[in-house]
Each structure stands twice: as C-alpha cells, then as structure tokens.
C-alpha cells in the first residue's frame, strides 16, 4: 500500500498495481474528459468569432462553425478548454486508484489528444483559408496555433502529475488546473445560448482559483520537505499566472497595440508588473489561498493527533 496516498486520504493502489479501470475505459475517460473540457465553447454554438484579419467582409452569422474559439480575445479561454479537461481526467484516474503501470495513463492521454488534436485541426482548417494572405495573418495564425498546442502539452503534463505523482507533484498539477478554471466556469455560465446561462455574472468568480489552490494546499499538507516545496511553488504560480493573464489580455484586447508587436509586448509587461504589485489582485489571491491552506492543514493535523491519542 502507498503510504503517501493513505496519509492523504486517497484510495490505495490495488495489489496487482493496476488502475481500477480497464485500459479501454481509460481511453474512453480521456475522450469524455476532453469533450467536457470543450463544453463551454460547445454550448455557445461554436461560431467562429469575427476575425480582424479576415480576407473579406462577412457577418457574424456567416462565420464557420469551429471546435475552438480561435481569437486573440479568447487566449485564456483556449488554455482553459484544454487544461480543464486534462485535469479532470487526472483527478478521475487518481480517484479510482493511482496506477503503477503506464498503460492506463497513456491511453487516457491518447483519448485526450485524439479529441483536442481533432478540434485543433478542424479549427485550423476553417480559419486559415479565410484569413488574408499577408505576414500579419501568418503571425496571428501561428501565434494562436502555438498557444493551442502549448495548452495541450500543459494539459497532458497536468493529467500525468495529478493521476500518477505523489502528493507534492499532484498538488502542482491541481494548482495548474485551478488557475484556469474560473475562465472555464465563467464562459459556461455566461454563454448567451447555453443551457447553464446565468442572468448576471458571479462577482466572486475571480476568487475561485485562490479558493481551489487553498483547498489543494490543505489536502497536500506540510509534513515533508516535498510538500512544503509544493506549497511554495503553488503560491508562486498563483501570484504570477493571473498577473500574466492580465498582461497578455491587456495587449491582445487592443487592436491598436497589435499593429505594433513591440508596443504590445511593452504594454503587456507593464500591466503584468502592475498586477504583481500592491495595486494588483495577485497578492490577495495568494493571501487567501495561504489562509485556507494553513487553517485547513492545522485542523487536519489536530484531528490526526486526537485520533492517535484516542
């Protein structure tokens, strides 16, 4: 039995060392989780957003249907759609017994890659022919395609960490998944034609990553050097990544800045640094996550000591 998982309250490995799911079920799980990851975009109707660099003038209703929201205004959402599905697959695989053998994780990853790769190929095949033929269009297409591919890779890493790694590595994988979940939930709840649509935005939704990271730290605990390191890295990511997203979107959302990539990079850098500072939100997220994690870990430690005494 794996002492790390036992201490963390997770289900131990089976005696055979296999995952609780057969290999074919792991593949199906990967496919289903990838589709769930795309759900916020699917319920929106999958209509390609209007493109600033489209070769002709068309109405919004005339744009093609695509599997991904290919637009500079949807960069964070693109990351979220890929990483969320992969993180979910990792959580489900771990919940049925962290597998010692690689086959289950590899097949789940293959299922994820099949759906996400197909979605990327379908979207690219619809977008590329419609863009104007010039250097700006090539840069635009290549940049967004690179973001999508990078997000798929990050998602696969998250799935492996969450499903197979000991608690410190799993905590880092869960943290990466938590950092993009607010975009996923917000898009799902506020989709114009979605079945989950809410009339007004949730004002506290931006705090969701901090709450989730705090819960991850509480689960991880601090009773080893590796777990303490996981706390430090997770809190650092919570401080930096939301600020990075803010900086990227401040530049990507400005058509004027995008005409000059150098100015866009400078503007993104300035916004990023401002978001890290006292006037930004990042340090508040870190403080909340640290508070949740510390209180939760202290309570869990107290409960364990009382059980030992009893």
Backbone torsions as a table, in degrees:
resi	resn	phi	psi	omega
1	UNK	NA	141.4	-179.0
2	UNK	-81.9	112.7	-177.6
3	UNK	-64.2	-30.0	179.9
4	UNK	-63.9	-46.6	-179.9
5	UNK	-68.3	-36.3	-179.9
6	UNK	-63.6	-42.9	179.5
7	UNK	-66.2	-27.4	-177.4
8	UNK	-89.9	-0.4	178.7
9	UNK	80.1	15.1	179.8
10	UNK	-95.4	159.6	-179.7
11	UNK	-67.4	131.5	-179.0
12	UNK	-71.7	166.0	176.3
13	UNK	-65.4	153.6	173.5
14	UNK	-75.5	161.7	-175.8
15	UNK	-65.2	-29.2	-179.5
16	UNK	-77.8	-10.0	-178.9
17	UNK	81.7	2.7	-177.6
18	UNK	-92.5	160.1	172.0
19	UNK	-67.8	156.3	177.6
20	UNK	-67.8	-11.8	179.4
21	UNK	-106.1	142.1	171.9
22	UNK	-66.6	162.8	-174.7
23	UNK	-59.7	-42.1	-178.5
24	UNK	-63.4	-34.4	179.6
25	UNK	-69.5	-32.6	176.6
26	UNK	-64.2	-40.6	177.7
27	UNK	-64.2	-45.7	178.6
28	UNK	-61.7	-40.4	178.3
29	UNK	-58.9	-43.2	178.5
30	UNK	-61.9	-42.5	179.1
31	UNK	-63.1	-46.9	-177.8
32	UNK	-64.0	-43.7	-179.2
33	UNK	-64.9	-36.7	177.3
34	UNK	-63.6	-40.7	177.9
35	UNK	-66.0	-41.7	176.8
36	UNK	-60.6	-38.7	177.5
37	UNK	-59.9	-33.6	179.9
38	UNK	-84.2	-3.9	-171.6
39	UNK	-53.9	-44.2	-179.2
40	UNK	-57.5	-37.0	179.0
41	UNK	-76.5	-36.5	-179.7
42	UNK	-62.3	-42.0	-177.6
43	UNK	-74.9	-13.4	176.2
44	UNK	-79.7	-11.4	178.9
45	UNK	107.0	-9.9	172.5
46	UNK	65.3	20.4	179.1
47	UNK	-80.7	124.7	180.0
48	UNK	-57.1	128.5	176.9
49	UNK	-60.9	152.5	175.4
50	UNK	-56.7	137.7	-175.5
51	UNK	-106.8	130.9	178.6
52	UNK	-65.0	-25.5	-175.7
53	UNK	-108.8	23.1	178.7
54	UNK	-67.7	145.2	-173.0
55	UNK	-69.8	-25.9	-179.5
56	UNK	-134.2	172.8	178.9
57	UNK	-91.6	117.6	-179.0
58	UNK	-135.5	159.4	176.3
59	UNK	-83.4	163.3	-179.6
60	UNK	-60.7	-36.7	-179.0
61	UNK	-71.4	-15.8	-179.0
62	UNK	-91.4	-6.4	179.6
63	UNK	-69.9	149.3	-176.9
64	UNK	-71.5	162.3	174.0
65	UNK	-83.8	131.5	-178.5
66	UNK	-134.6	156.2	-176.6
67	UNK	-81.3	-12.6	-179.3
68	UNK	-137.2	147.6	179.3
69	UNK	-78.1	81.7	-174.1
70	UNK	-76.7	96.1	-178.6
71	UNK	-165.2	146.4	177.3
72	UNK	-66.7	-19.8	178.4
73	UNK	-81.1	-5.5	-176.9
74	UNK	-120.1	26.1	-176.1
75	UNK	-59.7	-47.6	-178.0
76	UNK	-67.1	-38.6	177.7
77	UNK	-62.5	-40.6	177.6
78	UNK	-57.7	-45.1	177.8
79	UNK	-62.0	-44.5	-176.7
80	UNK	-63.5	-41.0	-178.7
81	UNK	-61.1	-37.0	-178.6
82	UNK	-79.9	-47.6	-173.2
83	UNK	-71.6	-36.3	-177.7
84	UNK	-62.6	-46.2	178.9
85	UNK	-61.1	-40.6	179.8
86	UNK	-67.8	-41.1	178.0
87	UNK	-62.8	-40.1	177.8
88	UNK	-61.4	-42.3	177.8
89	UNK	-60.7	-42.0	178.6
90	UNK	-63.1	-42.3	179.4
91	UNK	-63.2	-44.3	-178.5
92	UNK	-67.0	-40.0	177.2
93	UNK	-62.1	-42.9	-179.7
94	UNK	-68.6	-34.3	-176.8
95	UNK	-67.3	-23.1	179.0
96	UNK	-97.5	8.2	178.1
97	UNK	118.3	111.2	-177.2
98	UNK	-60.0	115.5	-172.4
99	UNK	-76.4	137.3	174.9
100	UNK	-81.2	-37.9	178.9
101	UNK	-79.8	155.2	-173.7
102	UNK	-86.5	-18.0	-170.1
103	UNK	-57.8	-44.9	-177.4
104	UNK	-61.3	-45.4	-179.6
105	UNK	-67.7	-40.9	179.7
106	UNK	-63.5	-40.7	-179.7
107	UNK	-71.5	-36.6	174.3
108	UNK	-63.3	-41.6	175.9
109	UNK	-62.9	-35.9	177.4
110	UNK	-65.6	-38.6	176.5
111	UNK	-64.1	-42.6	176.1
112	UNK	-60.9	-47.6	-176.2
113	UNK	-65.9	-34.8	179.1
114	UNK	-60.5	-50.0	-177.9
115	UNK	-70.5	-47.6	-176.9
116	UNK	-68.5	-37.5	176.2
117	UNK	-65.7	-41.8	178.6
118	UNK	-64.8	-40.3	178.2
119	UNK	-62.9	-40.2	179.1
120	UNK	-65.9	-45.9	-178.7
121	UNK	-63.9	-43.2	-179.8
122	UNK	-63.0	-43.7	-179.5
123	UNK	-64.6	-46.4	-179.5
124	UNK	-61.3	-38.3	-178.9
125	UNK	-68.8	-23.9	177.6
126	UNK	-87.6	-34.0	-173.9
127	UNK	-81.1	-47.6	-172.3
128	UNK	-56.5	-46.3	-179.3
129	UNK	-65.0	-23.8	-177.3
130	UNK	-86.9	-15.1	-179.3
131	UNK	-76.3	150.9	175.4
132	UNK	-65.4	153.7	-175.9
133	UNK	-94.5	92.3	176.2
134	UNK	-159.1	175.5	-174.7
135	UNK	-67.4	-34.9	179.4
136	UNK	-64.4	-40.7	178.7
137	UNK	-64.7	-40.5	178.7
138	UNK	-64.3	-41.8	178.6
139	UNK	-64.3	-43.7	179.5
140	UNK	-60.9	-49.7	-178.2
141	UNK	-63.8	-45.4	-178.9
142	UNK	-64.6	-38.5	-179.7
143	UNK	-65.2	-48.9	-179.2
144	UNK	-67.0	-37.9	176.7
145	UNK	-63.1	-39.1	177.0
146	UNK	-63.8	-38.6	177.0
147	UNK	-62.3	-43.1	-179.5
148	UNK	-64.2	-47.7	-178.9
149	UNK	-64.0	-42.5	177.1
150	UNK	-60.7	-38.1	179.2
151	UNK	-66.5	-37.4	177.4
152	UNK	-62.8	-43.5	179.5
153	UNK	-63.4	-46.6	178.2
154	UNK	-59.3	-42.2	179.2
155	UNK	-61.3	-41.0	178.2
156	UNK	-65.0	-39.1	176.2
157	UNK	-62.6	-42.6	177.9
158	UNK	-60.6	-44.4	-179.7
159	UNK	-60.3	-42.2	-179.5
160	UNK	-67.4	-45.4	-179.5
161	UNK	-61.2	-47.6	-176.2
162	UNK	-67.0	-38.9	-173.9
163	UNK	-81.3	-31.7	-169.7
164	UNK	-119.3	-28.1	-170.4
165	UNK	-74.2	154.7	169.6
166	UNK	-60.1	173.8	-172.0
167	UNK	-52.0	-43.5	-179.8
168	UNK	-62.3	-44.8	178.1
169	UNK	-66.4	-40.3	177.5
170	UNK	-63.1	-36.9	178.7
171	UNK	-62.8	-39.5	177.7
172	UNK	-65.9	-41.2	177.3
173	UNK	-62.7	-43.7	178.4
174	UNK	-64.4	-36.8	177.6
175	UNK	-62.7	-44.4	178.4
176	UNK	-60.6	-40.0	177.2
177	UNK	-66.6	-38.7	-178.4
178	UNK	-66.6	-30.3	-174.7
179	UNK	-67.9	-19.5	-178.7
180	UNK	-113.5	1.2	-173.3
181	UNK	-71.6	-27.8	-179.4
182	UNK	-64.4	-37.1	177.1
183	UNK	-65.0	-40.6	179.7
184	UNK	-63.5	-49.0	-178.2
185	UNK	-66.4	-42.7	-178.9
186	UNK	-61.4	-44.1	179.6
187	UNK	-65.5	-39.9	179.7
188	UNK	-64.6	-42.9	-175.8
189	UNK	-75.8	-26.6	-173.8
190	UNK	-110.2	14.5	175.9
191	UNK	-61.0	132.1	-174.8
192	UNK	-59.1	-40.5	-176.9
193	UNK	-113.1	13.7	-175.1
194	UNK	-79.5	152.6	-179.5
195	UNK	-72.6	-16.2	-180.0
196	UNK	-98.2	10.2	-170.3
197	UNK	-59.1	137.5	173.8
198	UNK	-109.9	146.3	-175.0
199	UNK	-67.7	-33.5	-177.8
200	UNK	-135.0	151.9	-178.8
201	UNK	-68.2	153.8	176.0
202	UNK	-84.7	116.7	-173.9
203	UNK	-66.2	-22.7	-176.6
204	UNK	-97.7	6.4	-175.1
205	UNK	-64.5	-29.9	-179.4
206	UNK	-65.8	-17.9	179.1
207	UNK	-87.2	-4.9	-176.1
208	UNK	-57.5	-46.2	178.6
209	UNK	-58.5	-40.0	-179.8
210	UNK	-64.3	-42.2	178.4
211	UNK	-63.1	-44.2	-179.2
212	UNK	-67.0	-40.8	177.4
213	UNK	-63.6	-40.0	175.8
214	UNK	-59.7	-41.4	178.5
215	UNK	-65.8	-38.6	177.4
216	UNK	-62.8	-43.9	179.1
217	UNK	-64.6	-38.6	177.3
218	UNK	-60.9	-43.5	177.8
219	UNK	-66.0	-39.7	-176.4
220	UNK	-64.9	-43.1	-177.1
221	UNK	77.1	-179.3	-174.9
222	UNK	-131.5	18.2	-172.3
223	UNK	-90.1	36.7	169.0
224	UNK	-165.9	161.9	179.9
225	UNK	-63.8	-40.3	179.8
226	UNK	-62.1	-38.0	179.9
227	UNK	-70.3	-38.5	175.8
228	UNK	-62.4	-41.7	177.1
229	UNK	-61.8	-38.3	178.1
230	UNK	-63.3	-38.1	175.6
231	UNK	-59.7	-48.5	-176.5
232	UNK	-62.0	-47.2	-178.3
233	UNK	-67.0	-40.7	-179.3
234	UNK	-63.4	-44.6	179.5
235	UNK	-66.9	-35.8	176.1
236	UNK	-63.2	-44.2	177.9
237	UNK	-62.2	-40.1	179.3
238	UNK	-65.5	-30.1	178.1
239	UNK	-75.8	-41.3	-170.5
240	UNK	-88.4	-44.9	-169.8
241	UNK	-64.3	-47.5	177.4
242	UNK	-60.2	-36.2	176.9
243	UNK	-66.1	-38.5	177.3
244	UNK	-63.7	-43.1	177.4
245	UNK	-59.9	-42.0	178.8
246	UNK	-61.3	-43.6	179.9
247	UNK	-65.9	-42.9	-179.4
248	UNK	-63.2	-45.8	-176.5
249	UNK	-71.4	-28.0	177.2
250	UNK	-65.2	-34.4	178.2
251	UNK	-84.1	-42.9	-177.6
252	UNK	-66.9	-26.8	-178.5
253	UNK	-83.3	-0.8	-179.0
254	UNK	-109.2	112.8	178.4
255	UNK	-66.1	-30.7	-180.0
256	UNK	-66.7	-46.1	-178.8
257	UNK	-66.6	-34.0	-177.1
258	UNK	-68.8	-16.3	174.7
259	UNK	-72.1	-18.7	177.9
260	UNK	-131.0	94.5	-175.5
261	UNK	-55.6	-33.7	-179.2
262	UNK	-66.2	-43.6	177.1
263	UNK	-64.8	-36.2	179.1
264	UNK	-64.3	-42.2	178.4
265	UNK	-64.7	-40.0	179.0
266	UNK	-65.1	-42.7	179.7
267	UNK	-64.5	-41.1	178.9
268	UNK	-63.4	-41.3	179.1
269	UNK	-64.3	-41.8	179.4
270	UNK	-65.3	-42.5	178.8
271	UNK	-66.2	-38.8	178.1
272	UNK	-60.5	-48.0	-179.5
273	UNK	-64.9	-37.8	178.2
274	UNK	-65.4	-37.6	-179.9
275	UNK	-68.8	-25.8	178.1
276	UNK	-77.3	-22.4	-172.6
277	UNK	-83.1	-172.2	-176.9
278	UNK	-60.1	-29.5	-178.6
279	UNK	-81.0	-12.7	-177.9
280	UNK	-87.3	-179.4	-178.1
281	UNK	-97.5	-16.8	-170.0
282	UNK	-58.9	-43.2	-178.1
283	UNK	-67.5	-28.1	176.4
284	UNK	-68.3	-39.1	176.3
285	UNK	-61.3	-44.1	-179.8
286	UNK	-62.0	-42.8	-178.7
287	UNK	-62.4	-44.4	179.6
288	UNK	-64.0	-46.0	179.9
289	UNK	-62.5	-41.0	179.3
290	UNK	-63.7	-40.4	179.7
291	UNK	-64.4	-47.7	179.6
292	UNK	-61.7	-46.2	-178.2
293	UNK	-64.8	-43.2	-177.5
294	UNK	-67.2	-46.1	179.5
295	UNK	-64.1	-44.9	179.9
296	UNK	-62.7	-43.4	179.7
297	UNK	-65.5	-38.1	179.0
298	UNK	-65.4	-43.1	178.9
299	UNK	-64.4	-43.0	179.2
300	UNK	-63.0	-40.4	177.4
301	UNK	-64.0	-39.9	178.1
302	UNK	-63.4	-41.7	178.9
303	UNK	-63.9	-42.3	179.0
304	UNK	-62.5	-42.1	-179.4
305	UNK	-64.4	-39.6	179.3
306	UNK	-65.1	-36.6	177.9
307	UNK	-65.7	-39.1	179.4
308	UNK	-66.0	-40.0	179.4
309	UNK	-65.1	-42.0	179.5
310	UNK	-67.4	NA	NA
